[in-house]
Each structure stands twice: as C-alpha cells, then as structure tokens.
C-alpha cells in the first residue's frame, strides 16, 4: 500500500509535468479541529481537479478513567478485585491527502490518501499498591486477555493500530482557497486494522475470565477510525 501511494504521487506529478499543466504553482495552509485533534497542513494545487494536503494532526492528552478486573493469588487462593485505569488519547499523526474535485467550479471533493505514525491509539496506565510484589500472581483483565502488573503494582500498556493507515473521505471546500480565506469540512475514515493490546513489560496472556470494560469496547467497536474535521484555509499565493 505504501509503494502504491508513492507510485500514484510520482505518476501524477510526471503526467502533469509532461502535459504542461501548472504543478505546485500555488501554495496555502489550513488549520483544522476535529476527531484527529488539531491539524496543520500545507496545501497546493496539482491540477484544477486535484489539490494536495500534507501536514500533521495532534491529539491533545484527553484522558478518561475506567475500572478493570484484577486476578491475583494469595496463599494459593485465586481472588478478584478491581483497579482504576487511565486511558490517554494523546497521539501525533502525519497525513498526505489528495482532494479530487470532479467539477472544479464546485467545491465538493472526494479525498484519498494516508495517515502515518501515531499507531498508539490509547495509552493505558494504572497503579494498585495492594498488588506490589506479587509478580506473575497478579494480572489486569481486559476482554479475554491478562496484562501483567510490575513489581511496584503498576499497569502500563495500551491499544495499538497499524502505523500506515489508508484514508478515504468526502468534503466541501477547496483545499487551496481561491481567495484569501475559506472554510471547509472533511468527513472520512482511516483503515487502521484490528486494534491490539500491548504491554510495556512482561507478556500478555489469555484469561480464563472476561471483563468487557471500556478498553475492550474500543477494540471491538473501533475497526476503522472516523474523521470529521472543520478547517480554515489560507491562500499564500
């Protein structure tokens, strides 16, 4: 997929150059806010039908708390308790997206491209002093999996997706304004693959019990990442 995207970009640039069409002769910028966080992009025209956007999206450290079951063993007896875990949504992504305008005079477009990096969808952390020193005798349950607890009673891991995520969408508004400023809206999805748990220490094992907590719901429901971005565009020249 990465090679395909690079090939499409290179072919488009070569064809427009050979055809004598204006390539990258106008430049602008866009600032947006939405489900990707805050985005900053450089914009340019490839042809009257195609505009290119390239930039970075930064999701601030929005956090939430949820309970998770804990399995541990004391004197050979299995016991269950709960621990408060924190989820952190902070991440940074880089994107390259092409807006295709079927009718250049109309600001409706179809978008295609990809997001790179930012594979950590949610960072998971927590602490339970009662579990300190238990080692392999204690684990936190997320769905059907058991995440280990370190020697100090800390839980650290998260949910990861693919680092290369193809994107398709639709929108309204020119990526590069015809005047000084304009407003646009973009709606689409990132194809990020099935979210997976990871741990910062030890190994994740299967669990004999199930805890359908918030993190498991994210894994089950978020098969693609929806994007909705409201953008203010600027024209430099």
N, C-alpha and C positions, 0 to 999 in steps of 0.2 A: 504493500500500500504506500509506503514512504517513497519507494522508487517510482511508483506510478504518478504520485503527486509532483515530484521533481520533474519527471518527463513531460507532464502536461504543461507545467510552467515554462520549461525550456522551449517546447514546441510552439506554444502560444507566442512567446517573445520572438522566436525566429520567423514565424509566419507573418506576424505584423510588421516586422522589420523589412522583410523581403517585399511585402506588399506596399511599402512606402507609407504606412499608416503612422500617425503620431503615437509614440510609445513613451510613457513616463514624462510627458511634457507639461503636466500639471501636477501640483502637489498640495496636499492638505493634511488635516489632522482631525481626529474625533475623540471625544471623551464620553464614556458611557457608564451607566449603572444598571445592574440587573442581577440575575441569578449567578453570574460569574463573578460578582463583586464589582469593582471599579476597573474599567478598561481604558487604555490609552493606545490609540492606533495612528499610524501614518497611512495616508490614502493617496492613491494615484489612479490615473486612467490608463488602461492598456489599449482599448478601442472605445468608441462610443457605446458599445454594447457591454463592455466588461470593465469594472473597476476593481482594484485590488486593495485590501486592507491587511495590514500587518502590525502587530503590536503585542501588548501584554495585558493580562487580566489578573487582578489581585483581589482575592477574597480576604477580608479582614478576619481577625480571630474571633469569630462568633462562636460562643460556647453554649452547651446545654448539659444538664445532668440527668442521669437515669440510674435506676437500681439494676443490679445483676446478681444472680445467684452465685454463691460460693460453696464449693465442696471441699471439705478438709477432714483429716483423720486425727483423732485423739485416742491414744492407747488402743489402737486397732479398731476403733469405732468410727464409722463414717457419719459425718454431721453436715448440715446445710445451714447457711446463713446468707446474708446479703451484703453487698458493698456498693457504695455510691461511686459511680464512674462519671468522668467528664469527657464529653466529645467536643473536639475543636475542629472547626471547618476551614481554618486558615490554609490557603494554598496559592501558588502563583503559576499561571499558565501563559504560554506563548502561542499566538494564533496567526495563521495566514489564511485569509478567506477571500474568495472571488465572488463579487456580486455580478450576476448576469441579468441585463435588462433586455427583455425580448423586444420592447419598443422603447428606444432611448428617450423619447419625449415623455414617457410615462415613468414615474419613479418606482413602480413595482419591480421587484427583483427576486430571483432565485439565487440562493447562496450555496457555495460548496467550498470546502477547504479542510483544515485540520487544526487541532489543538495539540501542543507538545508540552511535556513535563507535567508537573502538578499531579503525579499519579497517586499521591496520598489524599484520598477523598475525605477521610475523617481520622483524626488523631485521638486515640483512646488512652486515658490515664486515670489512675486512682490509687488510693492507699488505705490499708486496713492494718492497724497496729497489732490486732489480735492474730494476724497471720504471719507476723515476722518470725523468721527462724524455722518455719515449717517445711520449707523446701518443696520437694515433689508431693508432699502430703496435702498441699492446698492448690486450688485452681479456680479461676473465674469462668463461669459458663456463659457463652454467647451462642445461641442457637444449639447446634449439636456438637459444638467444639469447646474444649477446655484450654484456657490461656493460663500459662504458669504465673506464679507470684514469686517475686525475688526474695532474697534473704531478709530484706527490710519491710516486707509487706506491701511492696509497690506493684502495680499493674501498669504495663506500658506496651502499647502496640497501636493497631489501627486497622483501617479498611483501605485497601489499595485497588486501583484500576489500571488499565493499560496506560503507558506513558505517551503513546501515539493514538489519538482519538479522531477519526474522521467526523466531519461535521456537514450537515445539510440543513437548510432552512429557507424561509421566505421573509420578505421585509418590504418596507415602504420608505422611500427616501434615497437620495443619491449619496453614495459614499463620499464623493467629492462634490461639494455644493457648486452650483452654477453661479451663485452669488457669494457674499462673504460668509454667511451662516445658514445652517438649515437644521431641521430636526428629523430624525429617522427612528424607526423601531424595527427590531430584528427578532424573529421567533424561530427556533430550531432545536435540534438535538445533537448531542455528542454521543457517538457509539463507543462506549468505554469498556465493553466486555463485562463479564460477571464479576462483581466486587468480591474481593477475597480478604480474609483476616490475615494479619501478620502480628508477630510479637517481637519486641526488641531484645529479648533474651529467652533462652530455652527453646522449646518446640511446642507447637500446637498439636494437641491430641484430640481424638474423638471422645465424646462424652456419653455416658450411659443415661443421662438425664438431659432434658431440653429446657432452655429458657428463651422464650420468644420475646426478648426485650427490644428496645428501640434500635440498637445496632443490628440485630438480626432482621428487623423490618426494613432497614436501609438496604441490606444485602439482598433481601427477597424482592423488594419493590423497585429499586433503582437500577433497572437493567440498562437504561440509557439516561444521560444527564440532560434534562430540559434547560434550554437557554432562552431567556427573554431579556432583551437589552434595549434601553432607551438611550439614544445617542445624540449628542450635539456636535455637528460637523463644522469645521472651519476651512476656508479656502486660502491658501498662501499665495499661489499664483497659477 
